[in-house]
Amino acid sequence: METGWQAAGDLETTMIPSLAEATIRSFLDGAIGNAGWASLLAAVVHVALVAGFFGVPAGIFIWAERKISARIQDRLGPTRVGGRFGWLQAPADGLKLLQKEDLAPKAADQILFPMAPYIVVVSSLAAFMFLPFSDGWIAVSLDIGLYLMLAVMSLEVIGVILAGYSSGSKWALFGAMREAAQMVSYEIPMAICVVIPVVAAGSLNLNEIGALQGGWLGNWLIFHDPFTFATFFVYFVCATASCKRAPFDLAEAESELVAGFLTEYSGFRWSFFFLAEYASMFAVCGIATLLFLGGWHTGIPGLDESVQGLRGSSASWPLSWLANVLGFGVFFVKSSLLVCVQIWVRWTLPRLRIDQVMMTCLKYLVPISCTLFLGAVIWPLVLSATTGKTTLLGEPLGERAAPALEIQADTTMTGREGDLP
Amino acid sequence: MSNQPLFWIFALLTCGGAVGVVISQNIVRMAFSLIVSLGSTAGLFFLLEADFVGATQLLVYVGGTLVLLIFGVMLTASGPFQQIRVSPGETFLGAAVGLLLLSVIAFTVIDVEWDTLNAARTEASPGAESGNTARAIGLRLVGIPADHEIGVHEGRGGRTGYLLPFEIVSIHLLVVLVGAAYLARAKRRVADGSTGGEN
């Protein structure tokens, strides 16, 4: 899908000139000389890269979860597998799960039961196509990247419901129903929270939102106004719940429901659900990093400008590539810290009851997010009426979206007077 | 065109999913076939560079409507893995209606002169093939044509674009939801009263 996307379009008309895909494709085009094979190869490279970004952080976080939970509970955690700190614990877990027998209950639906883990994994993996890891390091750069990413991630719930239903077990069905109710409910405040920084930035393009937060710490959208600051925390709570993490892990409430919708799964299919869970944690934390915490920018004044200067068109490719590697490192560290906070919360707070989970969402988080949204919309109007400019600190970041609007208006201005409403 | 194979994959999946909905007897498997069909339709939209429509297809139909559908099926089913049985008369009626609809669509597709239409389309909006349709759609929604600069047509007399109808439809949907919630609650209270239990 990725190659078809750009193949028909003209590269000049896309918003980001330095797409990683375009670079790979033009390089292969020159090396092979056949456009069709080049775009196919570029697609393979991209799928491999996205799958790597999907799988490797998930493995790291599984290890981190074991270590952090152990430390919180005054244990040591894995110490021997692969050296001093149990580095190879996640691959060892994977190997163990691969060897397990792939069981399916007799009462299970024989088509849907094996299919359900793939739906969850695919929807989680597809979300990574729209996540920029550094400036221009994005598989599919779209004007509506954030919208599409949330749309794709919301498909995960279908896999969960099908898993619970097709298992032919009461535990699994109860777990799946709770899970589905929780995920569908928490999507509402999460979507409203996501819109608030979008309003501040004036764009749904994740790469653009990340790029305009450069400069210094005050340009991060979390410090844009008091409402975006509060929104970050509401978003983080909703994101934790939508990843079915504790204290919202009702579906897997071991003491009540055995293991929820996972009860009947074993071996590699079971591990697919967990891989998807950890990858989703990274994805929602990546969204939080991009929308609120400055994306791939360090936030140190001066450093960001010089790194951004390396990315300019005048620089040679190793330097701009190096700048992007640095940006990727910054992005990964920020997102990983957020994931560690999720792990920390999981091993600290007790689990909520199902009615408390739903009440937290519908009675508190939805009204809070709506109020924050209203406040974030009114804030620039009040500021411009009283102080004459739309932000308290520095220049308004949204201005970077405004010229893009004019460019778009110019390119499409060709004889469409006839169909005006 | 380099995405011709992709088109065939998505087209086959769309049709295969639709056939699966008709053939299958198990309701949840039907829902799954519908997911495949609607999801592949979203893929076809992406191939046509209509990214906003494709994303909305995924969010609304695959993510929203189908989840509701599965919920409905699961909550109303009396036994596990509910089956649907149709009588021969129903099969005949359904097939007749389906064939009529298919012939209407087929005749329309044959009648349209696609070459001249495509030429006119590319002439009218050369930027349409680059995707990124969201901005134009959004501007149209609030009544600003995408090919005009903002502020030029200030005095056009209360033109609201599609925003007002959209809002009216949304309020209607909200009313329906509130009504459904009210009806569901009222029924449960009556049932509780008759059994004499509480909660």
Interface residues (C-beta under 8 A of the other chain):
Chain A: M1 T3 G4 W5 A7 A8 G9 D10 T13 T14 M15 A35 G36 S39 A107 D109 I111 L112 M115 L142 D143 I144 Y147 L148 L150 A151 V152 S154 L155 V157 I158 I161 L162 Y165 S166 G168 L173 M177 A180 V184 L204 L405 E406 Q408 A409 T411 T412 M413 T414 G415 R416 L420 P421
Chain B: M1 S2 N3 L6 N26 V28 R29 F32 I35 G39 G43 F46 L47 E49 D51 F52 G54 A55 T56 L58 L59 V62 G63 G64 L66 V67 I70 F71 M74 P80 F81 A124 S125 P126 G127 E129 S130 G131 N132 T133 A134 R135 A136 G143 P145 A146 D147 H148 E149 I150 R159 G161
